[in-house]
Amino acid sequence: MIVFADVTFFEVALSLLAVGLIERALYLLPSDMVGPGGWLLDTGTDAGQD
């Protein structure tokens, strides 16, 4: 697989850092924005709802 030869460790580390920062930012937003019924990112229904 020659395709993976062009990917450096720095690119992988930077990608993981970016994903981690986005995940952390979404985790810190209020649940009415990101969560069940959220207007920014709807994650589905609560476990107790059908």
QUIKANOR-V591845 format. One record per backbone hydrogen bond with DSSP energy under -0.5 kcal/mol. NH is the residue of the N-H (numbers start at 1). CO is the residue of the C=O. E is the energy in kcal/mol with one decimal. If there is no record, write none. Layout:
NH&CO&E + NH&CO&E
This chain:
5&2&-1.3 + 6&3&-1.0 + 7&4&-1.0 + 8&6&-0.5 + 12&8&-1.7 + 13&9&-2.7 + 14&10&-2.4 + 15&11&-2.0 + 16&12&-2.3 + 17&13&-2.1 + 18&14&-2.2 + 19&15&-2.4 + 20&16&-2.2 + 21&17&-2.3 + 22&18&-2.3 + 23&19&-2.5 + 24&20&-2.3 + 25&21&-2.2 + 26&22&-2.3 + 27&23&-2.0 + 28&24&-1.6 + 29&25&-0.8 + 33&30&-1.4 + 34&30&-2.3 + 35&33&-0.5 + 35&41&-1.9 + 38&35&-2.3 + 39&32&-1.5 + 40&33&-1.8 + 41&33&-2.1 + 43&35&-1.6 + 43&41&-0.7 + 49&46&-0.9
